[in-house]
Structures are given as C-alpha cells and as structure tokens.
Amino acid sequence: MKLNHLKFLSIALLVVAMACNNPKTKKNTKPNVILFYLDDSGYGDFAHNGNPTIKTPNITKLKESGVNFTQFYVTSPACSASRYSLMTGRYPGRSGLGSWVIGPDASKHIHEKEITLAEGLKSVGYKTGLFGKWHLGSPNKHNQFSKKTLPLAHGFDQWVGTNVSHDYDNAMLLKSNPNGKNPISGYEVIAKNLPSNIKTSEELTGLCTKATINFIEENKKSPFFAYVAFNMPHLGLFVSDKYKGTSRNGVLGDVMEELDASVGDIMQTLENAGIKENTIVIFASDNGPWIKFNNQSDTKYGDTRLQVGYATPFRDGKGSTWEGGHRVPGIISWPAKIKGNRNEQTPVSTLDILPTIFKITGVALPKERTIDGRDIRSILMPEKHKNKLDEFKFFYSYSDNQPSAIRKDAWKLHVRIGSQTENDYGFTASKNTPLLFQVEKDLGERIDVATKHPEKIAELQRDLENFEKQIKKEGSFWQTN
C-alpha cells in the first residue's frame, strides 16, 4: 500500500514538472502594454501639473506609480503627423504624407511598408487592439477604397473608433468585423456624420473605455497591446450625462474628469485581473491645446473661449512650433520594473516609445530605414540599464512635415515661426536670422539670445541642415514604392 502511494506521488510530481516545462502552460512573462493618447490636451490640463480646478486623481495615481516626464515632446503639433511618429518612431518628414493632417478624403495613408508598434508586438505574440481615433488614413474614391488605409492593415487585431477627428462633418465611427463590408471589407459602420450625431459623440469616451476593458478581460492570459486613443478634449467637446456639470472648470473640466475616470476604470480592470504589476502604461497627448479658439465666441463649435485647454507655462499651442504645441504630459509606469513616483527632467519624445518597447519585449528594430527614437531604458530602469543615453536632438515639424526648429540639450533654434493663431509674438525667424532660446530657463520663449551665442547658432544650423539632407536623401516609402 505504501509503495503504491509513493508511486502515485512520483507520477504526480512528474506530471507537474512536465507541465511546468511545457511552453503552452508557462505563465506569460512579457509585459502588457497600454498606450493612452489624448487629443489636443495641454500640459496644464492636469492636476499633477498644477491645474487648480480640474480633478485628475487617477492620472495622478498613474504618475505616482511611474515616471512623470516634465520635458516630454511630440514631433508635430497636429493629429496625423504626431500619430505617425508615435506608431513608427520616425519623424513626419519620412512619412511621405506631405501634411500634418490627413483628412477623410485624402488619397494617402500611413504606408504599408512602415512597421508600427502594433505590428512589432504582434510579431512576438501580442494581441493588439486600437480603441479610439485612427487618423492615419481613410478609404475613399481617391485611393480606390484601399484596405491599406485602416488599422487592421497595420498590425491591429481589432478596432473600434473614428477614422478621423470627430469634428469632420463626415467623420465615421467604425468597428472591425470579419463579416463587415462597409466602408471596406473587414469593417462595419456604427455611426456617420458624428458632429450632428450628438448622442454617439457623447458616448465616444465611454465606448472606447468599455471596449478596452473587454479586450483586457479577453486577453489577460496572453500579452496584449491596447492603444487607447481618446477623441477628447479635441473640439467640439462632448461628455456623457454622468459627468455633465461635475467640474469646477465647466465643460472642459467635465470632459477631462470623464477621461480621468476612464483611465481609472481601465487601471482597475488590470488590478482585478492580477496583471497591473506587469503592464507598461504610457500616457500622453498628441499635441498641445487648440488655442486658436480660446478667444472666439462664434465658431462651428459654439463659444469656445472657455473650452480650450492650457499649455501653461509654454507659449502657444496646437498648430505651432512654439513649446506649447509640442510639449505635452508624459507618464510611463511599469510597477514590476520601474521605480515609481519620480519626476524626470531629462527630455524625451514619443519617438522613443517604439525602440524602447521593442527592446523590452524582444522585437527586432526594423531594418533598411531610419528609426529616429532612442532606447530610454536607462532612464526608466537606471539600476539595470547603465548604457549612456544618446543626446537629445529634436526637430519640431510643422504643417508641411518639415522642421521649423531644432532643440539640442537646452537650446532651441527657430528658423521659421509657425502658429495657427497667426501671432508671431513680435519675433521674425529665418535660416539667415534665426531665433535662439534657452528653453530650460526661458520656458515661455521670451528672450532671444541669438546674438550672444553665434557658435551655438552655427552648430544647430549644421545639425538642422544635415537632418534636412538626410530626410531628402532617404525619402519615403511613397517615393520608392
């Protein structure tokens, strides 16, 4: 009897050992990745950055669990170009799109030869989903209703969201569907003409939140990438009934507090699933606030004077190459690996997201193309990664996706002034007579010191010229296709 018991115990231990060594039964160790990307939200729209009348406790908790970057940049002060760089780690000048915004009737889209964050992660076993705004191409008669225009062609397994910003008269709310055929195969239309569809527009934030939560619950046992690209607080502002009139800051505050609650709900879902510790969460905005509308009372969006966010303490906002257009909130959290509750002053940008995430998850960097971003693991996890970080050299793209300014270390050189406000703030700039600011001391870019630093002017002009030549020489996939 004793021998039979020992035999049974031995067999049981052998079965357990075999199961542990079976790849199919191994617990997922790759980190999940969630990327929150707000639309037109300014640096000063958040409590953790000092806003006194907008409550964002869940985003503050996220900041406390990770690294808060006080100098976080996007490559372009407008929608499509910014999202291109986020997805590819490449400057907008490499896209071949020719403009910072791709409207619903544009023939071009993100090229199929680009390797996106989603495609890279999918190649190493991640489930991928996009929940929210795409704005990197739309099927239309000018591109023969190409399947290459929408997210499923660029690494995403599923999607629900808008093809463009929700304020276009013909903006659509779409959903991936294997049996769908509208507007092209693989998709279905949930709603059309969003600005005039008030109910659907008010539900956009909640819809993306619920879809993200469902995606997490369905994929919690395997690694996943969720790109949560909220439409708000881009004008016009829409908020669900639950949050109307809840903020001291009016409708903008209502919108921001609903977004914050959505972040909280998604983070709670991770907690409930027991996967919060091993999930990398990135939080940012695509560009600064649309200050062009902060002094207008009669627009297609109504009276917008109190509906535009804050780029404070930076100059200008969306649609400009001043700091307010490119400086946005930036948080990266990974409780299992990254020491939290840190304010990091080292400047970084959305270009750095792709190479860093690829390094962490074991994705090989794309070849035969320039990747402009840097691996910033040495900032996130300095105890483990001792490698020296490449210097911060950053180019500010404007409406034609070409650079208008360059920042290197603390110095910023303007060679042309770009602003949708048409306000030059008393300055003029050209390649012959550039502006120079020390933007770590002069946050508002008020004091031009070009005449005092001719050697710095010459250095930055050489860097800018070399960058322009390299962009032109390499071209885009649209040119080589």
Sequence and secondary structure as in RCSB ss.txt:
>XXXX:A:sequence
MKLNHLKFLSIALLVVAMACNNPKTKKNTKPNVILFYLDDSGYGDFAHNGNPTIKTPNITKLKESGVNFTQFYVT
SPACSASRYSLMTGRYPGRSGLGSWVIGPDASKHIHEKEITLAEGLKSVGYKTGLFGKWHLGSPNKHNQFSKKTL
PLAHGFDQWVGTNVSHDYDNAMLLKSNPNGKNPISGYEVIAKNLPSNIKTSEELTGLCTKATINFIEENKKSPFF
AYVAFNMPHLGLFVSDKYKGTSRNGVLGDVMEELDASVGDIMQTLENAGIKENTIVIFASDNGPWIKFNNQSDTK
YGDTRLQVGYATPFRDGKGSTWEGGHRVPGIISWPAKIKGNRNEQTPVSTLDILPTIFKITGVALPKERTIDGRD
IRSILMPEKHKNKLDEFKFFYSYSDNQPSAIRKDAWKLHVRIGSQTENDYGFTASKNTPLLFQVEKDLGERIDVA
TKHPEKIAELQRDLENFEKQIKKEGSFWQTN
>XXXX:A:secstr
 HHHHHHHHHHHHHHHHHHHH TTTS   S EEEEEEESS  GGGSGGGT SS   HHHHHHHHTEEEESSEE S
 SSHHHHHHHHHHSS GGGS   SS   TT S  S TTS  HHHHHHTTT EEEEEE   S    GGGTT GGGS
GGGGT SEEEEESS TTSTT  EEEE TT  SSSTTEEEEESSGGG HHHHHTHHHHHHHHHHHHHHHHTTS EE
EEEE  TTSSS    GGGTT STTHHHHHHHHHHHHHHHHHHHHHHHHT STTEEEEEEESS   GGGTT SSBT
TB  TTTS   TTSS  TT SSHHHHEE EEEE TTTS  SEEE S EEGGGHHHHHHHHHT    SSS      
 HHHH TTT        EEEEE TTSSEEEEEETTEEEESS   TT   TT    SSS EEEETTT TT     G
GG HHHHHHHHHHHHHHHHHHHHH  HHHH 
